[in-house]
Amino acid sequence: MPKLPQPTAAELRRDPLPLRGRTALVTGASRRGGIGYAIARRLAAYGASVYLHHHVPHDAEMPWGADRPEDVAASVREALADPDARVVHGPADLADADAPAALVATAAEALGGRLDILVANHARSGMDGTLDEIDASMLDVHWAVDTRSVILLVQAYARLRAGLAPRTPGGRVMMMTSGQDNAGGMPGEIAYGLQKGALASATRSLATTLAELAVTVNTVNPGPVDTDYMTGDAYDAIAALFPAGRWGMPDDPARLIAWLATDEAEWITGQVIHSEGGIRQ
């Protein structure tokens, strides 16, 4: 097989809109203080059309409360860089086994029939505890939302991509893990840590499976990110663990994920990538 030629000088210059003409589904993009929202804004700023998934009842149960999906979408729309791109939003309870496939189909239809980028950012908060506190229902709800729904989303996405011309460029899947494999683990969040660890473990297998569709699969650990869930002395103590003296902000992992969606990252797949600011474990 002949070697690929060296890139020309023109090819080395970066496209200011590297995702122009591409489409993305971002799950868990329901709050302007969240990572999903930051990812969606970055993708839109890079030229992509974006479908925002939300599940307002979950946020309404949490201390931070729910945002208005219309306001979230309007703010992402402000970041659109391509005049032909668009932002669409819609709900789905991904604890329902049929919801992931339906969501992929809905997002693809809303964005013109094709879906290039899948960012599985959603997760279940609450209903967790230590080894002594957890029970079957806690394990089941985290499994359904944090792991099963992600695999079913990837399955539906892969089936959709299989219907395109062979080796259609731009196929990307990004999943989110957490700090379950770092020093100390997550002993107070056994159910959540277990299911997020399963996604990290599945990354290589999914990447190998989707390679024939010219789709890369990577998983990002964003580390502690300030999404309005902690305040006070505990917040300050964690900030002190970062060499920069601050928490990660939602746009920190969003920059990495948006770059992974571009053609510059086409040779990176099957990786669990830590974007956590050098935090001292």
Secondary structure, DSSP 8 states (H G I E B T S, - for coil): --------HHHHS--SSTTTT-EEEETT---TTSHHHHHHHHHHHTT-EEEEEE-HHHHHHSTT----HHHHHHHHHHT--STT--EEEEE--TTSTTHHHHHHHHHHHHTTS---EEEE-----SS---TTT--HHHHHHHIIIIIIHHHHHHHHHHHHHHTS-TT-TTEEEEEE--STTSTT--TT-HHHHHHHHHHHHHHHHHHHHHGGGTEEEEEEE--SB-SSS--HHHHHHHHTTSTTSS-B-THHHHHHHHHHTSGGGTT--SEEEE-STT---
